[in-house]
Amino acid sequence: MKFAPLAAALVLATTSAAALADNHSEQAEAVAKPSIDMSIEQLVADERSKAILEKHLPGISSHPSYGQFKSMTLVQLQPWSGGMITDEGIAMIKADLEAIEQE
């Protein structure tokens, strides 16, 4: 009986570690699937999604104000883009990003 609390703690620790590993795996998978809901910085960090952004918004990753808007999503940046980011453009980028997921 002296070891019952220790055994319970080990079972809990093992279960928690497994749950954390599963959660980490889900997060890694989420990162591997670029989405229109990600920040511009996250999209630029992935070469596949960066190419899509550059295709539709040439020079976005090297824009002089990149540091100011990189934490925003395209939808958040749209009102400040002076018409450069349109609903149609976002729809095309979204479609291209979704095509990556199917590869």
C-alpha positions as CSV (number, residue, x, y, z in Angstrom):
1,M,0.0,0.0,0.0
2,K,2.9,2.4,0.5
3,F,3.5,2.4,-3.3
4,A,-0.1,3.0,-4.3
5,P,0.3,6.8,-4.4
6,L,3.5,6.5,-6.4
7,A,1.9,4.1,-8.8
8,A,-1.1,6.4,-9.3
9,A,1.3,9.3,-9.9
10,L,3.2,7.3,-12.5
11,V,0.0,6.3,-14.3
12,L,-1.1,9.9,-14.3
13,A,2.2,11.2,-15.6
14,T,2.3,8.6,-18.3
15,T,-1.3,9.4,-19.3
16,S,-0.5,13.2,-19.3
17,A,2.6,12.6,-21.4
18,A,0.6,10.7,-24.0
19,A,-2.0,13.4,-24.1
20,L,0.6,16.0,-24.6
21,A,2.3,14.0,-27.3
22,D,-1.1,13.7,-29.1
23,N,-1.7,17.4,-28.7
24,H,1.7,18.3,-30.0
25,S,1.1,16.0,-33.0
26,E,-2.2,17.8,-33.8
27,Q,-0.5,21.2,-33.5
28,A,2.3,20.1,-35.8
29,E,-0.3,18.9,-38.3
30,A,-2.1,22.2,-38.1
31,V,1.1,24.0,-38.8
32,A,1.7,21.7,-41.8
33,K,-1.6,22.8,-43.4
34,P,-1.5,26.5,-44.4
35,S,-4.7,28.3,-44.0
36,I,-6.1,31.7,-44.9
37,D,-6.7,32.1,-41.1
38,M,-2.9,32.1,-40.4
39,S,-0.9,35.2,-39.9
40,I,1.0,36.4,-42.9
41,E,4.2,35.6,-41.1
42,Q,3.1,32.0,-40.6
43,L,2.2,31.8,-44.3
44,V,5.6,33.3,-45.4
45,A,7.4,30.8,-43.1
46,D,6.1,27.9,-45.3
47,E,7.7,27.9,-48.7
48,R,4.5,26.5,-50.3
49,S,2.2,29.2,-48.9
50,K,4.8,31.9,-49.4
51,A,4.9,31.1,-53.1
52,I,1.1,31.4,-53.2
53,L,1.1,34.8,-51.4
54,E,3.9,36.0,-53.8
55,K,1.9,34.8,-56.8
56,H,-1.2,36.8,-55.8
57,L,0.5,39.7,-53.9
58,P,3.9,40.1,-55.4
59,G,6.5,41.5,-53.0
60,I,4.4,41.0,-49.8
61,S,7.1,39.2,-47.9
62,S,9.7,42.0,-48.8
63,H,7.3,44.9,-48.4
64,P,8.9,47.8,-46.4
65,S,6.1,47.6,-43.8
66,Y,6.1,43.8,-43.5
67,G,7.2,44.1,-39.9
68,Q,4.1,46.1,-39.1
69,F,1.6,43.7,-40.7
70,K,3.2,40.3,-40.5
71,S,1.2,39.2,-37.4
72,M,-2.1,40.0,-39.2
73,T,-4.2,37.7,-41.4
74,L,-4.9,38.7,-44.9
75,V,-8.5,39.5,-43.9
76,Q,-7.3,41.8,-41.1
77,L,-4.9,43.5,-43.4
78,Q,-7.4,44.0,-46.2
79,P,-8.9,47.3,-45.0
80,W,-5.4,48.8,-44.8
81,S,-4.2,47.5,-48.2
82,G,-5.4,50.3,-50.3
83,G,-7.4,47.9,-52.4
84,M,-4.5,45.6,-53.1
85,I,-6.1,42.8,-51.1
86,T,-9.6,42.1,-52.5
87,D,-12.3,39.6,-51.5
88,E,-11.6,37.9,-54.9
89,G,-7.9,37.8,-54.2
90,I,-8.4,36.3,-50.7
91,A,-10.7,33.7,-52.3
92,M,-8.1,32.7,-54.8
93,I,-5.4,32.5,-52.2
94,K,-7.7,30.4,-50.0
95,A,-8.3,28.0,-52.9
96,D,-4.6,27.7,-53.6
97,L,-3.8,27.1,-49.9
98,E,-6.6,24.4,-49.7
99,A,-5.0,22.7,-52.8
100,I,-1.8,22.3,-50.8
101,E,-3.7,20.3,-48.2
102,Q,-4.8,17.8,-50.8
103,E,-1.3,17.0,-51.9
